[in-house]
Structures are given as C-alpha cells and as structure tokens.
C-alpha cells in the first residue's frame, strides 16, 4: 500500500499554522479586549502605581499647561506635576490634568502644593469614524483613554 507523503505534511502544516495564528493573537496584550467587569474585579492602576480611586496625599506643582507656540487647546488648562506620594519621592514624576478643587485652577494658586487626591480614568473624544470622508476633523478629538487626578482638597 502506497502512502501519500503530502497528506501528513499538509495536516502538520495546517495544525502549526492554526495553532500559531491563534496563540499569537491570544498572547498579544494589544489584541485581548478587557471588559468593564474585568476592570471592576481585577482593578487597574494609573501613574501613581495604585488602583484608581485610592486616595493619597500628593505633593508637586500646579502650572499652566499652555506654552507660547503650543497647542491652543491647552490654553487656560492647568496641570499638576506630582513629585511625591504619601511622603515618598517618585522615581519618575508625572504631570496630569486635574479636576475637583476649582480654586487650584486660578493662576494665583499655581506653584507648590500638597493635596489629597486620587486618580480616575475614562474614554473621551470622538471616534474618527463618526466624521464623513470630506468632513474636517477637529484636532485633538480622537477617541482615547485618559487618566487624570481628582483633587479633593488642598492640605
């Protein structure tokens, strides 16, 4: 009885192709969707390295995000550069937009601060697919994941 040498080779090649393509997708973090129930159960961390909503004492500096010649969308938008969390100096300070205590948005209150705050997140913007082909898309409106601080109060 004569065996078909291509039959076994084809089966092996097909199995390797399917196993390889599926495992490559499954192992790529960019291709694994995360649902809201998983976020609630597992939690995610922000720039602070702590779960969102964890209240901390942060130290840093509030400054004007706009610089001459920079994006006009930043005009009048203050940011906070966080250097310390719960008294510990961060190895890598970070800057963030913030909400909450509106008194800190006034230029006269810019400078060094110590605040009670927490990080939060969400999606903002508009999906590019919402615009028609020939319709102009405003700059900076793309749908994206954003992280910001909520300042509860100045200490």
Secondary structure, DSSP 8 states (H G I E B T S, - for coil): ----HHHHHHHHHHHHHHHHHHHHHHH-GGG----HHHHHHH--B-TTSSBTT--EEEEEEEEES--TTS-GGGTT-EEEEEEEETTEEEEEEEEEEEEE-GGGGSGGG-EEEEEEEEEEEEEESB-GGGS-TTS---TT-B-EEEEEEEEEEE-
